[in-house]
Amino acid sequence: MRPAAFIHLQILPQLVQRMKLADIMTILGSIDIIMGEVDRLNDH
């Protein structure tokens, strides 16, 4: 089972296309990527 942070990280390039830096920071804060969850996928 994949954590939600992994899915959010995968869609990030599509979300930030043609956005300003301030908008990108808001998007990153709102989707709440937890890198510890994403890192666990490499253990399998």
PyRosetta script that sets phi, psi and omega in degrees:
from pyrosetta import init, pose_from_sequence

init()
pose = pose_from_sequence("MRPAAFIHLQILPQLVQRMKLADIMTILGSIDIIMGEVDRLNDH")
pose.set_psi(1, 131.7)
pose.set_omega(1, -178.9)
pose.set_phi(2, -93.2)
pose.set_psi(2, 137.8)
pose.set_omega(2, 177.4)
pose.set_phi(3, -72.0)
pose.set_psi(3, 159.2)
pose.set_omega(3, -178.8)
pose.set_phi(4, -61.8)
pose.set_psi(4, -33.1)
pose.set_omega(4, -179.3)
pose.set_phi(5, -62.0)
pose.set_psi(5, -33.2)
pose.set_omega(5, 178.5)
pose.set_phi(6, -65.3)
pose.set_psi(6, -43.5)
pose.set_omega(6, 178.9)
pose.set_phi(7, -65.1)
pose.set_psi(7, -42.4)
pose.set_omega(7, 179.1)
pose.set_phi(8, -62.5)
pose.set_psi(8, -38.4)
pose.set_omega(8, 179.9)
pose.set_phi(9, -67.7)
pose.set_psi(9, -35.6)
pose.set_omega(9, -179.6)
pose.set_phi(10, -68.6)
pose.set_psi(10, -33.1)
pose.set_omega(10, -177.7)
pose.set_phi(11, -89.4)
pose.set_psi(11, -6.8)
pose.set_omega(11, -176.1)
pose.set_phi(12, -54.8)
pose.set_psi(12, -44.8)
pose.set_omega(12, 179.7)
pose.set_phi(13, -58.2)
pose.set_psi(13, -36.6)
pose.set_omega(13, 178.3)
pose.set_phi(14, -72.1)
pose.set_psi(14, -31.9)
pose.set_omega(14, -178.7)
pose.set_phi(15, -71.9)
pose.set_psi(15, -32.6)
pose.set_omega(15, -172.0)
pose.set_phi(16, -100.1)
pose.set_psi(16, 4.7)
pose.set_omega(16, 178.3)
pose.set_phi(17, -62.0)
pose.set_psi(17, 132.4)
pose.set_omega(17, 177.2)
pose.set_phi(18, 58.3)
pose.set_psi(18, 29.6)
pose.set_omega(18, 177.8)
pose.set_phi(19, -102.5)
pose.set_psi(19, 154.6)
pose.set_omega(19, 173.7)
pose.set_phi(20, -80.2)
pose.set_psi(20, 159.2)
pose.set_omega(20, -176.4)
pose.set_phi(21, -58.1)
pose.set_psi(21, -41.3)
pose.set_omega(21, 179.3)
pose.set_phi(22, -62.7)
pose.set_psi(22, -37.1)
pose.set_omega(22, 177.9)
pose.set_phi(23, -68.2)
pose.set_psi(23, -37.7)
pose.set_omega(23, 178.9)
pose.set_phi(24, -63.7)
pose.set_psi(24, -41.1)
pose.set_omega(24, 178.4)
pose.set_phi(25, -63.1)
pose.set_psi(25, -37.9)
pose.set_omega(25, 177.4)
pose.set_phi(26, -66.5)
pose.set_psi(26, -41.7)
pose.set_omega(26, 178.5)
pose.set_phi(27, -63.2)
pose.set_psi(27, -45.7)
pose.set_omega(27, 179.2)
pose.set_phi(28, -60.4)
pose.set_psi(28, -39.7)
pose.set_omega(28, 179.1)
pose.set_phi(29, -69.5)
pose.set_psi(29, -31.8)
pose.set_omega(29, -175.9)
pose.set_phi(30, -81.1)
pose.set_psi(30, -29.3)
pose.set_omega(30, -179.3)
pose.set_phi(31, -87.7)
pose.set_psi(31, -12.1)
pose.set_omega(31, 170.2)
pose.set_phi(32, 53.5)
pose.set_psi(32, 64.1)
pose.set_omega(32, 177.3)
pose.set_phi(33, -75.3)
pose.set_psi(33, 126.1)
pose.set_omega(33, 177.2)
pose.set_phi(34, -109.0)
pose.set_psi(34, 107.4)
pose.set_omega(34, -173.5)
pose.set_phi(35, -65.0)
pose.set_psi(35, -24.6)
pose.set_omega(35, 176.7)
pose.set_phi(36, -63.0)
pose.set_psi(36, -35.3)
pose.set_omega(36, 176.8)
pose.set_phi(37, -69.2)
pose.set_psi(37, -42.0)
pose.set_omega(37, -178.5)
pose.set_phi(38, -67.6)
pose.set_psi(38, -37.7)
pose.set_omega(38, -178.5)
pose.set_phi(39, -65.8)
pose.set_psi(39, -29.2)
pose.set_omega(39, -179.4)
pose.set_phi(40, -64.3)
pose.set_psi(40, -23.3)
pose.set_omega(40, -178.3)
pose.set_phi(41, -68.4)
pose.set_psi(41, -23.7)
pose.set_omega(41, -179.9)
pose.set_phi(42, -74.9)
pose.set_psi(42, -14.3)
pose.set_omega(42, -178.6)
pose.set_phi(43, -76.6)
pose.set_psi(43, -16.3)
pose.set_omega(43, -175.1)
pose.set_phi(44, -85.3)
pose.dump_pdb("model.pdb")
